[in-house]
Amino acid sequence: MNEIMTIAEIEARFDSEWVLLGDPVTDPELNVESGHVLAHSPDRDEVDRSLLALRPRHYAVCYTGRLPDDVAVVL
């Protein structure tokens, strides 16, 4: 899969999944707006394996679900 999708399309199509995007387009605050969907899975390890196999030059990994209240994200 290598189609360009907006973040809204990605969230609608891949609900509660990790998505690997190639050449992501971001806004001035670096929020992802769109990109090439390179891989997706509910399992983050599977997306990480795709990342290592594909080795895209520019990429973003997004989660389209809701994180539990007791989870912290470190950037």
PDB file with SEQRES, HELIX, SHEET and CRYST1 records, atoms N, CA, C and O in Angstrom:
SEQRES   1 A   75  MET ASN GLU ILE MET THR ILE ALA GLU ILE GLU ALA ARG          
SEQRES   2 A   75  PHE ASP SER GLU TRP VAL LEU LEU GLY ASP PRO VAL THR          
SEQRES   3 A   75  ASP PRO GLU LEU ASN VAL GLU SER GLY HIS VAL LEU ALA          
SEQRES   4 A   75  HIS SER PRO ASP ARG ASP GLU VAL ASP ARG SER LEU LEU          
SEQRES   5 A   75  ALA LEU ARG PRO ARG HIS TYR ALA VAL CYS TYR THR GLY          
SEQRES   6 A   75  ARG LEU PRO ASP ASP VAL ALA VAL VAL LEU                      
HELIX    1 AA1 ILE A    7  ARG A   13  1                                   7    
HELIX    2 AA2 ARG A   44  LEU A   54  1                                  11    
SHEET    1 AA1 4 ILE A   4  THR A   6  0                                        
SHEET    2 AA1 4 VAL A  32  SER A  41 -1                                        
SHEET    3 AA1 4 TRP A  18  THR A  26 -1                                        
SHEET    4 AA1 4 TYR A  59  TYR A  63 -1                                        
CRYST1    1.000    1.000    1.000  90.00  90.00  90.00 P 1           1          
ATOM      1  N   MET A   1       0.848  -1.174   0.000  1.00  0.00           N  
ATOM      2  CA  MET A   1       0.000   0.000   0.000  1.00  0.00           C  
ATOM      3  C   MET A   1       0.893   1.235   0.000  1.00  0.00           C  
ATOM      4  O   MET A   1       1.817   1.338   0.807  1.00  0.00           O  
ATOM      5  N   ASN A   2       0.621   2.157  -0.889  1.00  0.00           N  
ATOM      6  CA  ASN A   2       1.444   3.360  -0.981  1.00  0.00           C  
ATOM      7  C   ASN A   2       0.599   4.530  -1.470  1.00  0.00           C  
ATOM      8  O   ASN A   2       1.062   5.342  -2.271  1.00  0.00           O  
ATOM      9  N   GLU A   3      -0.638   4.615  -0.990  1.00  0.00           N  
ATOM     10  CA  GLU A   3      -1.499   5.703  -1.430  1.00  0.00           C  
ATOM     11  C   GLU A   3      -1.405   6.896  -0.481  1.00  0.00           C  
ATOM     12  O   GLU A   3      -1.181   6.730   0.718  1.00  0.00           O  
ATOM     13  N   ILE A   4      -1.578   8.094  -1.026  1.00  0.00           N  
ATOM     14  CA  ILE A   4      -1.563   9.306  -0.209  1.00  0.00           C  
ATOM     15  C   ILE A   4      -2.955   9.501   0.380  1.00  0.00           C  
ATOM     16  O   ILE A   4      -3.958   9.482  -0.335  1.00  0.00           O  
ATOM     17  N   MET A   5      -2.997   9.688   1.707  1.00  0.00           N  
ATOM     18  CA  MET A   5      -4.270   9.887   2.391  1.00  0.00           C  
ATOM     19  C   MET A   5      -4.129  11.021   3.396  1.00  0.00           C  
ATOM     20  O   MET A   5      -3.041  11.263   3.921  1.00  0.00           O  
ATOM     21  N   THR A   6      -5.230  11.716   3.663  1.00  0.00           N  
ATOM     22  CA  THR A   6      -5.232  12.718   4.721  1.00  0.00           C  
ATOM     23  C   THR A   6      -5.338  12.008   6.064  1.00  0.00           C  
ATOM     24  O   THR A   6      -5.702  10.833   6.122  1.00  0.00           O  
ATOM     25  N   ILE A   7      -5.023  12.712   7.131  1.00  0.00           N  
ATOM     26  CA  ILE A   7      -5.095  12.104   8.458  1.00  0.00           C  
ATOM     27  C   ILE A   7      -6.540  11.708   8.790  1.00  0.00           C  
ATOM     28  O   ILE A   7      -6.762  10.706   9.470  1.00  0.00           O  
ATOM     29  N   ALA A   8      -7.511  12.477   8.323  1.00  0.00           N  
ATOM     30  CA  ALA A   8      -8.923  12.125   8.553  1.00  0.00           C  
ATOM     31  C   ALA A   8      -9.279  10.820   7.844  1.00  0.00           C  
ATOM     32  O   ALA A   8      -9.979   9.983   8.413  1.00  0.00           O  
ATOM     33  N   GLU A   9      -8.809  10.639   6.616  1.00  0.00           N  
ATOM     34  CA  GLU A   9      -9.057   9.395   5.885  1.00  0.00           C  
ATOM     35  C   GLU A   9      -8.367   8.215   6.573  1.00  0.00           C  
ATOM     36  O   GLU A   9      -8.930   7.124   6.664  1.00  0.00           O  
ATOM     37  N   ILE A  10      -7.152   8.443   7.053  1.00  0.00           N  
ATOM     38  CA  ILE A  10      -6.392   7.404   7.742  1.00  0.00           C  
ATOM     39  C   ILE A  10      -7.117   6.979   9.014  1.00  0.00           C  
ATOM     40  O   ILE A  10      -7.265   5.785   9.273  1.00  0.00           O  
ATOM     41  N   GLU A  11      -7.571   7.947   9.811  1.00  0.00           N  
ATOM     42  CA  GLU A  11      -8.276   7.637  11.056  1.00  0.00           C  
ATOM     43  C   GLU A  11      -9.579   6.887  10.790  1.00  0.00           C  
ATOM     44  O   GLU A  11      -9.948   5.996  11.556  1.00  0.00           O  
ATOM     45  N   ALA A  12     -10.278   7.239   9.712  1.00  0.00           N  
ATOM     46  CA  ALA A  12     -11.536   6.571   9.384  1.00  0.00           C  
ATOM     47  C   ALA A  12     -11.305   5.145   8.875  1.00  0.00           C  
ATOM     48  O   ALA A  12     -12.083   4.242   9.184  1.00  0.00           O  
ATOM     49  N   ARG A  13     -10.260   4.946   8.112  1.00  0.00           N  
ATOM     50  CA  ARG A  13     -10.014   3.645   7.491  1.00  0.00           C  
ATOM     51  C   ARG A  13      -9.283   2.661   8.403  1.00  0.00           C  
ATOM     52  O   ARG A  13      -9.530   1.457   8.345  1.00  0.00           O  
ATOM     53  N   PHE A  14      -8.385   3.172   9.244  1.00  0.00           N  
ATOM     54  CA  PHE A  14      -7.548   2.311  10.085  1.00  0.00           C  
ATOM     55  C   PHE A  14      -7.788   2.619  11.562  1.00  0.00           C  
ATOM     56  O   PHE A  14      -6.860   3.003  12.274  1.00  0.00           O  
ATOM     57  N   ASP A  15      -9.016   2.454  12.020  1.00  0.00           N  
ATOM     58  CA  ASP A  15      -9.381   2.775  13.394  1.00  0.00           C  
ATOM     59  C   ASP A  15      -8.606   1.906  14.386  1.00  0.00           C  
ATOM     60  O   ASP A  15      -8.538   0.686  14.238  1.00  0.00           O  
ATOM     61  N   SER A  16      -8.027   2.549  15.391  1.00  0.00           N  
ATOM     62  CA  SER A  16      -7.266   1.891  16.457  1.00  0.00           C  
ATOM     63  C   SER A  16      -6.106   1.053  15.923  1.00  0.00           C  
ATOM     64  O   SER A  16      -5.862  -0.059  16.392  1.00  0.00           O  
ATOM     65  N   GLU A  17      -5.394   1.601  14.934  1.00  0.00           N  
ATOM     66  CA  GLU A  17      -4.228   0.936  14.369  1.00  0.00           C  
ATOM     67  C   GLU A  17      -3.034   1.886  14.361  1.00  0.00           C  
ATOM     68  O   GLU A  17      -3.184   3.108  14.392  1.00  0.00           O  
ATOM     69  N   TRP A  18      -1.854   1.291  14.318  1.00  0.00           N  
ATOM     70  CA  TRP A  18      -0.620   2.035  14.101  1.00  0.00           C  
ATOM     71  C   TRP A  18      -0.425   2.151  12.599  1.00  0.00           C  
ATOM     72  O   TRP A  18      -0.615   1.177  11.870  1.00  0.00           O  
ATOM     73  N   VAL A  19      -0.046   3.337  12.129  1.00  0.00           N  
ATOM     74  CA  VAL A  19       0.098   3.580  10.695  1.00  0.00           C  
ATOM     75  C   VAL A  19       1.465   4.185  10.430  1.00  0.00           C  
ATOM     76  O   VAL A  19       1.854   5.164  11.069  1.00  0.00           O  
ATOM     77  N   LEU A  20       2.197   3.599   9.482  1.00  0.00           N  
ATOM     78  CA  LEU A  20       3.487   4.116   9.038  1.00  0.00           C  
ATOM     79  C   LEU A  20       3.258   4.942   7.790  1.00  0.00           C  
ATOM     80  O   LEU A  20       2.745   4.437   6.792  1.00  0.00           O  
ATOM     81  N   LEU A  21       3.635   6.218   7.840  1.00  0.00           N  
ATOM     82  CA  LEU A  21       3.458   7.135   6.718  1.00  0.00           C  
ATOM     83  C   LEU A  21       4.808   7.533   6.154  1.00  0.00           C  
ATOM     84  O   LEU A  21       5.718   7.890   6.902  1.00  0.00           O  
ATOM     85  N   GLY A  22       4.940   7.474   4.846  1.00  0.00           N  
ATOM     86  CA  GLY A  22       6.128   7.964   4.170  1.00  0.00           C  
ATOM     87  C   GLY A  22       5.886   9.377   3.682  1.00  0.00           C  
ATOM     88  O   GLY A  22       4.769   9.724   3.296  1.00  0.00           O  
ATOM     89  N   ASP A  23       6.925  10.193   3.696  1.00  0.00           N  
ATOM     90  CA  ASP A  23       6.840  11.592   3.248  1.00  0.00           C  
ATOM     91  C   ASP A  23       5.635  12.309   3.838  1.00  0.00           C  
ATOM     92  O   ASP A  23       4.806  12.838   3.097  1.00  0.00           O  
ATOM     93  N   PRO A  24       5.528  12.333   5.164  1.00  0.00           N  
ATOM     94  CA  PRO A  24       4.372  12.983   5.780  1.00  0.00           C  
ATOM     95  C   PRO A  24       4.361  14.489   5.531  1.00  0.00           C  
ATOM     96  O   PRO A  24       5.406  15.140   5.507  1.00  0.00           O  
ATOM     97  N   VAL A  25       3.172  15.017   5.350  1.00  0.00           N  
ATOM     98  CA  VAL A  25       2.972  16.464   5.242  1.00  0.00           C  
ATOM     99  C   VAL A  25       2.506  16.933   6.609  1.00  0.00           C  
ATOM    100  O   VAL A  25       1.566  16.371   7.170  1.00  0.00           O  
ATOM    101  N   THR A  26       3.159  17.966   7.153  1.00  0.00           N  
ATOM    102  CA  THR A  26       2.817  18.462   8.488  1.00  0.00           C  
ATOM    103  C   THR A  26       2.436  19.932   8.435  1.00  0.00           C  
ATOM    104  O   THR A  26       2.774  20.649   7.493  1.00  0.00           O  
ATOM    105  N   ASP A  27       1.727  20.360   9.469  1.00  0.00           N  
ATOM    106  CA  ASP A  27       1.411  21.780   9.604  1.00  0.00           C  
ATOM    107  C   ASP A  27       2.583  22.455  10.333  1.00  0.00           C  
ATOM    108  O   ASP A  27       3.547  21.779  10.691  1.00  0.00           O  
ATOM    109  N   PRO A  28       2.517  23.773  10.557  1.00  0.00           N  
ATOM    110  CA  PRO A  28       3.622  24.470  11.224  1.00  0.00           C  
ATOM    111  C   PRO A  28       3.930  23.948  12.636  1.00  0.00           C  
ATOM    112  O   PRO A  28       5.042  24.129  13.133  1.00  0.00           O  
ATOM    113  N   GLU A  29       2.953  23.303  13.280  1.00  0.00           N  
ATOM    114  CA  GLU A  29       3.175  22.743  14.619  1.00  0.00           C  
ATOM    115  C   GLU A  29       3.604  21.278  14.559  1.00  0.00           C  
ATOM    116  O   GLU A  29       3.658  20.599  15.584  1.00  0.00           O  
ATOM    117  N   LEU A  30       3.909  20.795  13.350  1.00  0.00           N  
ATOM    118  CA  LEU A  30       4.365  19.423  13.093  1.00  0.00           C  
ATOM    119  C   LEU A  30       3.302  18.355  13.344  1.00  0.00           C  
ATOM    120  O   LEU A  30       3.637  17.193  13.575  1.00  0.00           O  
ATOM    121  N   ASN A  31       2.037  18.734  13.301  1.00  0.00           N  
ATOM    122  CA  ASN A  31       0.955  17.745  13.316  1.00  0.00           C  
ATOM    123  C   ASN A  31       0.845  17.151  11.919  1.00  0.00           C  
ATOM    124  O   ASN A  31       0.847  17.882  10.928  1.00  0.00           O  
ATOM    125  N   VAL A  32       0.749  15.841  11.837  1.00  0.00           N  
ATOM    126  CA  VAL A  32       0.669  15.172  10.538  1.00  0.00           C  
ATOM    127  C   VAL A  32      -0.678  15.470   9.889  1.00  0.00           C  
ATOM    128  O   VAL A  32      -1.728  15.313  10.512  1.00  0.00           O  
ATOM    129  N   GLU A  33      -0.632  15.905   8.625  1.00  0.00           N  
ATOM    130  CA  GLU A  33      -1.850  16.194   7.866  1.00  0.00           C  
ATOM    131  C   GLU A  33      -2.149  15.127   6.820  1.00  0.00           C  
ATOM    132  O   GLU A  33      -3.313  14.825   6.561  1.00  0.00           O  
ATOM    133  N   SER A  34      -1.102  14.551   6.213  1.00  0.00           N  
ATOM    134  CA  SER A  34      -1.284  13.516   5.194  1.00  0.00           C  
ATOM    135  C   SER A  34       0.042  12.817   4.939  1.00  0.00           C  
ATOM    136  O   SER A  34       1.081  13.214   5.465  1.00  0.00           O  
ATOM    137  N   GLY A  35      -0.011  11.765   4.120  1.00  0.00           N  
ATOM    138  CA  GLY A  35       1.200  11.043   3.760  1.00  0.00           C  
ATOM    139  C   GLY A  35       0.886   9.768   3.007  1.00  0.00           C  
ATOM    140  O   GLY A  35      -0.278   9.402   2.844  1.00  0.00           O  
ATOM    141  N   HIS A  36       1.934   9.090   2.547  1.00  0.00           N  
ATOM    142  CA  HIS A  36       1.815   7.800   1.876  1.00  0.00           C  
ATOM    143  C   HIS A  36       1.673   6.723   2.940  1.00  0.00           C  
ATOM    144  O   HIS A  36       2.544   6.585   3.798  1.00  0.00           O  
ATOM    145  N   VAL A  37       0.604   5.970   2.897  1.00  0.00           N  
ATOM    146  CA  VAL A  37       0.430   4.872   3.851  1.00  0.00           C  
ATOM    147  C   VAL A  37       1.321   3.718   3.383  1.00  0.00           C  
ATOM    148  O   VAL A  37       1.082   3.112   2.338  1.00  0.00           O  
ATOM    149  N   LEU A  38       2.356   3.432   4.185  1.00  0.00           N  
ATOM    150  CA  LEU A  38       3.300   2.372   3.839  1.00  0.00           C  
ATOM    151  C   LEU A  38       2.965   1.061   4.539  1.00  0.00           C  
ATOM    152  O   LEU A  38       3.219  -0.015   3.997  1.00  0.00           O  
ATOM    153  N   ALA A  39       2.396   1.144   5.736  1.00  0.00           N  
ATOM    154  CA  ALA A  39       2.024  -0.056   6.493  1.00  0.00           C  
ATOM    155  C   ALA A  39       1.045   0.347   7.583  1.00  0.00           C  
ATOM    156  O   ALA A  39       1.002   1.503   8.005  1.00  0.00           O  
ATOM    157  N   HIS A  40       0.259  -0.625   8.031  1.00  0.00           N  
ATOM    158  CA  HIS A  40      -0.668  -0.382   9.146  1.00  0.00           C  
ATOM    159  C   HIS A  40      -0.956  -1.705   9.834  1.00  0.00           C  
ATOM    160  O   HIS A  40      -0.950  -2.763   9.205  1.00  0.00           O  
ATOM    161  N   SER A  41      -1.208  -1.631  11.130  1.00  0.00           N  
ATOM    162  CA  SER A  41      -1.512  -2.827  11.912  1.00  0.00           C  
ATOM    163  C   SER A  41      -1.946  -2.412  13.309  1.00  0.00           C  
ATOM    164  O   SER A  41      -1.531  -1.358  13.791  1.00  0.00           O  
ATOM    165  N   PRO A  42      -2.772  -3.218  13.971  1.00  0.00           N  
ATOM    166  CA  PRO A  42      -3.079  -2.945  15.377  1.00  0.00           C  
ATOM    167  C   PRO A  42      -1.868  -3.253  16.270  1.00  0.00           C  
ATOM    168  O   PRO A  42      -1.826  -2.839  17.428  1.00  0.00           O  
ATOM    169  N   ASP A  43      -0.886  -3.983  15.723  1.00  0.00           N  
ATOM    170  CA  ASP A  43       0.318  -4.378  16.462  1.00  0.00           C  
ATOM    171  C   ASP A  43       1.482  -3.448  16.108  1.00  0.00           C  
ATOM    172  O   ASP A  43       1.957  -3.455  14.972  1.00  0.00           O  
ATOM    173  N   ARG A  44       1.939  -2.654  17.069  1.00  0.00           N  
ATOM    174  CA  ARG A  44       3.021  -1.695  16.817  1.00  0.00           C  
ATOM    175  C   ARG A  44       4.294  -2.407  16.361  1.00  0.00           C  
ATOM    176  O   ARG A  44       5.022  -1.880  15.519  1.00  0.00           O  
ATOM    177  N   ASP A  45       4.574  -3.588  16.899  1.00  0.00           N  
ATOM    178  CA  ASP A  45       5.782  -4.316  16.496  1.00  0.00           C  
ATOM    179  C   ASP A  45       5.776  -4.639  15.007  1.00  0.00           C  
ATOM    180  O   ASP A  45       6.823  -4.606  14.361  1.00  0.00           O  
ATOM    181  N   GLU A  46       4.624  -4.946  14.469  1.00  0.00           N  
ATOM    182  CA  GLU A  46       4.519  -5.238  13.040  1.00  0.00           C  
ATOM    183  C   GLU A  46       4.845  -3.992  12.205  1.00  0.00           C  
ATOM    184  O   GLU A  46       5.528  -4.083  11.185  1.00  0.00           O  
ATOM    185  N   VAL A  47       4.358  -2.850  12.642  1.00  0.00           N  
ATOM    186  CA  VAL A  47       4.656  -1.600  11.940  1.00  0.00           C  
ATOM    187  C   VAL A  47       6.148  -1.278  12.062  1.00  0.00           C  
ATOM    188  O   VAL A  47       6.760  -0.809  11.103  1.00  0.00           O  
ATOM    189  N   ASP A  48       6.728  -1.527  13.227  1.00  0.00           N  
ATOM    190  CA  ASP A  48       8.168  -1.301  13.396  1.00  0.00           C  
ATOM    191  C   ASP A  48       8.983  -2.214  12.480  1.00  0.00           C  
ATOM    192  O   ASP A  48      10.002  -1.787  11.937  1.00  0.00           O  
ATOM    193  N   ARG A  49       8.550  -3.460  12.304  1.00  0.00           N  
ATOM    194  CA  ARG A  49       9.252  -4.363  11.378  1.00  0.00           C  
ATOM    195  C   ARG A  49       9.155  -3.841   9.946  1.00  0.00           C  
ATOM    196  O   ARG A  49      10.116  -3.940   9.183  1.00  0.00           O  
ATOM    197  N   SER A  50       8.010  -3.292   9.582  1.00  0.00           N  
ATOM    198  CA  SER A  50       7.853  -2.701   8.248  1.00  0.00           C  
ATOM    199  C   SER A  50       8.774  -1.502   8.088  1.00  0.00           C  
ATOM    200  O   SER A  50       9.369  -1.301   7.029  1.00  0.00           O  
ATOM    201  N   LEU A  51       8.889  -0.712   9.139  1.00  0.00           N  
ATOM    202  CA  LEU A  51       9.776   0.448   9.106  1.00  0.00           C  
ATOM    203  C   LEU A  51      11.218   0.007   8.854  1.00  0.00           C  
ATOM    204  O   LEU A  51      11.918   0.599   8.032  1.00  0.00           O  
ATOM    205  N   LEU A  52      11.654  -1.025   9.558  1.00  0.00           N  
ATOM    206  CA  LEU A  52      13.025  -1.513   9.383  1.00  0.00           C  
ATOM    207  C   LEU A  52      13.240  -2.131   7.997  1.00  0.00           C  
ATOM    208  O   LEU A  52      14.325  -2.016   7.427  1.00  0.00           O  
ATOM    209  N   ALA A  53      12.217  -2.778   7.463  1.00  0.00           N  
ATOM    210  CA  ALA A  53      12.335  -3.398   6.142  1.00  0.00           C  
ATOM    211  C   ALA A  53      12.326  -2.355   5.023  1.00  0.00           C  
ATOM    212  O   ALA A  53      13.084  -2.463   4.059  1.00  0.00           O  
ATOM    213  N   LEU A  54      11.461  -1.345   5.157  1.00  0.00           N  
ATOM    214  CA  LEU A  54      11.306  -0.339   4.098  1.00  0.00           C  
ATOM    215  C   LEU A  54      12.336   0.789   4.183  1.00  0.00           C  
ATOM    216  O   LEU A  54      12.774   1.321   3.163  1.00  0.00           O  
ATOM    217  N   ARG A  55      12.711   1.139   5.397  1.00  0.00           N  
ATOM    218  CA  ARG A  55      13.673   2.225   5.652  1.00  0.00           C  
ATOM    219  C   ARG A  55      13.365   3.507   4.861  1.00  0.00           C  
ATOM    220  O   ARG A  55      14.209   3.988   4.105  1.00  0.00           O  
ATOM    221  N   PRO A  56      12.158   4.054   5.036  1.00  0.00           N  
ATOM    222  CA  PRO A  56      11.842   5.300   4.324  1.00  0.00           C  
ATOM    223  C   PRO A  56      12.702   6.450   4.839  1.00  0.00           C  
ATOM    224  O   PRO A  56      13.051   6.492   6.018  1.00  0.00           O  
ATOM    225  N   ARG A  57      13.037   7.368   3.963  1.00  0.00           N  
ATOM    226  CA  ARG A  57      13.896   8.498   4.335  1.00  0.00           C  
ATOM    227  C   ARG A  57      13.184   9.439   5.297  1.00  0.00           C  
ATOM    228  O   ARG A  57      13.763   9.854   6.300  1.00  0.00           O  
ATOM    229  N   HIS A  58      11.940   9.776   5.002  1.00  0.00           N  
ATOM    230  CA  HIS A  58      11.118  10.632   5.862  1.00  0.00           C  
ATOM    231  C   HIS A  58       9.846   9.861   6.196  1.00  0.00           C  
ATOM    232  O   HIS A  58       9.174   9.344   5.304  1.00  0.00           O  
ATOM    233  N   TYR A  59       9.519   9.786   7.483  1.00  0.00           N  
ATOM    234  CA  TYR A  59       8.360   8.998   7.867  1.00  0.00           C  
ATOM    235  C   TYR A  59       7.762   9.517   9.171  1.00  0.00           C  
ATOM    236  O   TYR A  59       8.378  10.299   9.895  1.00  0.00           O  
ATOM    237  N   ALA A  60       6.567   9.065   9.443  1.00  0.00           N  
ATOM    238  CA  ALA A  60       5.889   9.316  10.711  1.00  0.00           C  
ATOM    239  C   ALA A  60       5.127   8.044  11.071  1.00  0.00           C  
ATOM    240  O   ALA A  60       4.666   7.316  10.192  1.00  0.00           O  
ATOM    241  N   VAL A  61       5.000   7.787  12.360  1.00  0.00           N  
ATOM    242  CA  VAL A  61       4.188   6.681  12.851  1.00  0.00           C  
ATOM    243  C   VAL A  61       3.081   7.288  13.696  1.00  0.00           C  
ATOM    244  O   VAL A  61       3.347   8.024  14.646  1.00  0.00           O  
ATOM    245  N   CYS A  62       1.850   6.979  13.351  1.00  0.00           N  
ATOM    246  CA  CYS A  62       0.688   7.530  14.049  1.00  0.00           C  
ATOM    247  C   CYS A  62      -0.162   6.400  14.613  1.00  0.00           C  
ATOM    248  O   CYS A  62      -0.205   5.303  14.056  1.00  0.00           O  
ATOM    249  N   TYR A  63      -0.839   6.679  15.727  1.00  0.00           N  
ATOM    250  CA  TYR A  63      -1.826   5.756  16.275  1.00  0.00           C  
ATOM    251  C   TYR A  63      -3.189   6.410  16.123  1.00  0.00           C  
ATOM    252  O   TYR A  63      -3.373   7.564  16.510  1.00  0.00           O  
ATOM    253  N   THR A  64      -4.142   5.682  15.564  1.00  0.00           N  
ATOM    254  CA  THR A  64      -5.443   6.276  15.249  1.00  0.00           C  
ATOM    255  C   THR A  64      -6.511   6.035  16.306  1.00  0.00           C  
ATOM    256  O   THR A  64      -7.646   6.488  16.155  1.00  0.00           O  
ATOM    257  N   GLY A  65      -6.162   5.335  17.361  1.00  0.00           N  
ATOM    258  CA  GLY A  65      -7.132   5.064  18.415  1.00  0.00           C  
ATOM    259  C   GLY A  65      -7.007   6.053  19.569  1.00  0.00           C  
ATOM    260  O   GLY A  65      -6.255   7.026  19.502  1.00  0.00           O  
ATOM    261  N   ARG A  66      -7.747   5.783  20.605  1.00  0.00           N  
ATOM    262  CA  ARG A  66      -7.713   6.603  21.820  1.00  0.00           C  
ATOM    263  C   ARG A  66      -6.789   5.914  22.820  1.00  0.00           C  
ATOM    264  O   ARG A  66      -6.953   4.728  23.109  1.00  0.00           O  
ATOM    265  N   LEU A  67      -5.832   6.649  23.339  1.00  0.00           N  
ATOM    266  CA  LEU A  67      -4.929   6.101  24.327  1.00  0.00           C  
ATOM    267  C   LEU A  67      -5.627   6.049  25.683  1.00  0.00           C  
ATOM    268  O   LEU A  67      -6.403   6.948  26.009  1.00  0.00           O  
ATOM    269  N   PRO A  68      -5.367   5.020  26.471  1.00  0.00           N  
ATOM    270  CA  PRO A  68      -5.947   4.950  27.814  1.00  0.00           C  
ATOM    271  C   PRO A  68      -5.507   6.146  28.666  1.00  0.00           C  
ATOM    272  O   PRO A  68      -4.443   6.719  28.429  1.00  0.00           O  
ATOM    273  N   ASP A  69      -6.310   6.514  29.639  1.00  0.00           N  
ATOM    274  CA  ASP A  69      -6.011   7.675  30.475  1.00  0.00           C  
ATOM    275  C   ASP A  69      -4.727   7.517  31.268  1.00  0.00           C  
ATOM    276  O   ASP A  69      -4.089   8.514  31.607  1.00  0.00           O  
ATOM    277  N   ASP A  70      -4.334   6.284  31.573  1.00  0.00           N  
ATOM    278  CA  ASP A  70      -3.144   6.073  32.383  1.00  0.00           C  
ATOM    279  C   ASP A  70      -1.860   5.878  31.558  1.00  0.00           C  
ATOM    280  O   ASP A  70      -0.857   5.388  32.076  1.00  0.00           O  
ATOM    281  N   VAL A  71      -1.899   6.264  30.271  1.00  0.00           N  
ATOM    282  CA  VAL A  71      -0.727   6.133  29.393  1.00  0.00           C  
ATOM    283  C   VAL A  71      -0.144   7.513  29.127  1.00  0.00           C  
ATOM    284  O   VAL A  71      -0.869   8.464  28.836  1.00  0.00           O  
ATOM    285  N   ALA A  72       1.176   7.606  29.232  1.00  0.00           N  
ATOM    286  CA  ALA A  72       1.875   8.851  28.892  1.00  0.00           C  
ATOM    287  C   ALA A  72       2.676   8.627  27.619  1.00  0.00           C  
ATOM    288  O   ALA A  72       3.228   7.546  27.414  1.00  0.00           O  
ATOM    289  N   VAL A  73       2.743   9.644  26.763  1.00  0.00           N  
ATOM    290  CA  VAL A  73       3.490   9.568  25.522  1.00  0.00           C  
ATOM    291  C   VAL A  73       4.716  10.449  25.665  1.00  0.00           C  
ATOM    292  O   VAL A  73       4.616  11.624  26.016  1.00  0.00           O  
ATOM    293  N   VAL A  74       5.868   9.867  25.389  1.00  0.00           N  
ATOM    294  CA  VAL A  74       7.138  10.586  25.440  1.00  0.00           C  
ATOM    295  C   VAL A  74       7.630  10.798  24.023  1.00  0.00           C  
ATOM    296  O   VAL A  74       7.763   9.841  23.260  1.00  0.00           O  
ATOM    297  N   LEU A  75       7.900  12.031  23.668  1.00  0.00           N  
ATOM    298  CA  LEU A  75       8.387  12.325  22.316  1.00  0.00           C  
ATOM    299  C   LEU A  75       9.868  12.573  22.327  1.00  0.00           C  
ATOM    300  O   LEU A  75      10.457  12.837  21.279  1.00  0.00           O  
TER     301      LEU A  75                                                      
END                                                                             
